[in-house]
Amino acid sequence: MGLVQVNTTTISSGTASSLTIDGIDSDDIYVVVGSGLHIAVDTAYLYVRVTKDVGGTTTAQSSAEYDFACREYTTSGSFGNFSYEDRINMYFGNSPLGNGTGENSNIYYTLYNFNNSSEYSYMTVSENVFNSTDSSSHGAQGGFSYRVNEAHNGISIIGDATTLNGGTLTLYKVV
């Protein structure tokens, strides 16, 4: 198994409301790697939505069809399970992020059925969040589905009551 890079998008400064990566155009499995995702407002949230082409524009989908479940791990030794159904998005690690130096989030998502208009799009989720200091970490491992039979071309990371001021998303095709 190998990876072929399809697309990369970066925010290095400014205040973007979202960071979107697209380029899914086949029924292959894809991987999205995100690094250094940083927000402008302390203790705000980031969330994920699938995207699709709407009249030539990649558009995040907000129907209440998102289901996800994850196991949360923390450096404090506490663990927890969380799951949600019929949501309009999937929140990162079920936790707010900080905006100080060294506070950021990283993701590794494996995407399945995204180009298939006859199946639900779903992905496995691996995330970590550094809060307070770069040695204070927690993360989540789990899964996510968007229960609409339609083709999707990517994902969008969106700020909830915040903007993004740093980070990179890279889309790979599994070959």
C-alpha positions in Angstrom: 0.0 0.0 0.0 1.3 3.4 -0.9 0.0 7.0 -0.9 -0.1 9.4 -3.9 -0.6 13.1 -3.0 -3.7 14.6 -4.6 -4.0 18.1 -3.1 -2.7 20.3 -0.3 -4.1 23.5 1.2 -2.5 25.7 3.9 -3.5 28.6 6.1 -0.3 30.4 7.3 -1.9 33.7 8.5 -5.2 35.5 8.5 -8.6 34.5 9.7 -10.2 31.9 7.5 -13.6 30.5 8.7 -12.7 27.1 7.2 -10.0 25.0 5.6 -11.3 22.8 2.8 -9.5 20.0 0.9 -11.0 18.4 -2.2 -9.9 16.3 -5.1 -11.6 12.9 -4.5 -12.6 11.7 -7.9 -12.5 7.9 -7.8 -13.8 5.1 -5.6 -10.4 4.6 -4.1 -9.7 4.9 -0.4 -8.2 8.4 0.5 -6.3 9.7 3.5 -6.4 13.3 4.9 -3.5 14.4 7.1 -3.8 17.7 8.9 -1.1 19.4 10.9 -0.7 22.5 13.0 -4.4 23.4 12.9 -4.6 26.5 15.0 -7.5 28.8 16.0 -7.9 32.5 16.8 -10.3 32.2 19.8 -9.2 30.4 23.0 -11.3 27.4 24.0 -13.3 27.3 20.8 -14.1 24.2 18.8 -13.3 22.9 15.3 -15.6 20.6 13.4 -15.6 18.5 10.2 -18.1 18.3 7.4 -18.0 16.3 4.1 -18.0 18.4 0.9 -19.5 17.9 -2.5 -19.5 19.7 -5.8 -22.6 22.0 -6.1 -22.7 23.7 -9.4 -18.9 23.8 -9.7 -18.3 24.9 -6.1 -17.0 22.6 -3.3 -19.6 23.0 -0.6 -19.7 21.7 3.0 -22.8 19.6 3.8 -24.8 20.5 6.9 -27.7 18.1 6.9 -28.3 16.4 10.3 -26.9 13.1 9.0 -23.6 12.9 10.8 -23.0 10.0 13.2 -19.7 9.5 15.1 -18.2 7.7 18.0 -14.7 7.9 19.5 -12.6 6.9 22.4 -10.8 9.9 24.0 -7.4 9.5 25.5 -5.7 12.1 27.8 -2.2 12.6 29.3 -3.9 12.9 32.7 -4.8 9.2 32.5 -8.5 9.6 32.1 -10.3 8.0 29.2 -13.9 8.4 27.9 -16.2 7.2 25.2 -18.5 9.6 23.3 -20.9 9.1 20.5 -23.5 11.3 18.7 -26.2 10.7 16.1 -28.0 12.9 13.7 -25.6 15.9 14.1 -24.8 18.6 11.6 -21.1 18.0 11.9 -18.4 16.1 13.8 -16.4 18.0 16.5 -12.7 17.5 16.9 -11.8 15.3 19.8 -15.0 16.4 21.7 -12.9 19.1 23.2 -12.2 22.8 22.8 -8.8 23.9 21.5 -6.5 26.6 22.9 -5.0 29.4 20.8 -1.6 29.9 22.6 1.8 29.1 21.3 2.1 25.3 20.9 -1.6 24.7 21.1 -2.8 23.1 17.9 -4.5 20.0 16.5 -3.4 17.3 14.1 -5.5 14.7 12.3 -5.3 11.5 10.3 -8.5 10.5 8.6 -9.0 7.5 6.3 -12.0 8.1 3.9 -14.1 5.4 2.4 -16.9 5.5 -0.2 -16.6 9.3 -0.7 -17.0 9.1 -4.5 -19.7 6.5 -4.4 -23.2 8.0 -4.8 -24.9 4.7 -3.7 -23.2 4.4 -0.3 -22.7 6.4 2.8 -19.4 8.2 3.1 -17.5 7.2 6.3 -14.0 7.5 7.8 -11.8 6.4 10.6 -10.6 9.1 12.8 -7.4 9.7 14.6 -6.9 13.2 16.2 -4.8 14.8 18.8 -5.1 18.2 20.5 -2.3 20.0 22.3 -3.8 22.4 25.0 -2.1 24.7 27.5 1.4 23.5 26.6 2.8 21.3 23.8 3.2 18.6 26.4 -0.5 18.6 27.4 -2.2 16.4 24.9 -5.4 14.5 24.4 -6.7 12.6 21.4 -9.5 10.6 19.9 -9.7 7.4 17.9 -13.0 6.3 16.3 -15.3 6.5 13.3 -17.6 8.9 11.5 -20.3 8.5 8.8 -22.4 10.8 6.8 -25.7 9.0 6.1 -26.6 10.4 2.7 -26.1 8.4 -0.5 -24.3 10.9 -2.7 -20.7 11.5 -4.0 -18.4 13.7 -1.9 -15.2 15.3 -3.1 -13.4 16.1 0.3 -13.8 17.5 3.8 -13.9 20.9 5.4 -12.5 21.9 8.8 -14.6 24.7 10.2 -14.3 27.0 13.2 -17.3 27.1 15.6 -17.3 30.7 16.9 -13.7 31.0 15.8 -11.5 31.3 12.7 -8.4 29.3 11.7 -5.1 31.1 11.5 -2.8 28.2 10.8 -2.6 24.6 9.5 -2.2 22.4 6.5 -4.4 19.7 5.1 -3.1 17.2 2.6 -5.2 14.7 0.6 -3.7 11.4 -0.5 -5.1 8.5 -2.6 -4.3 5.0 -1.4 -2.7 3.0 -4.2 
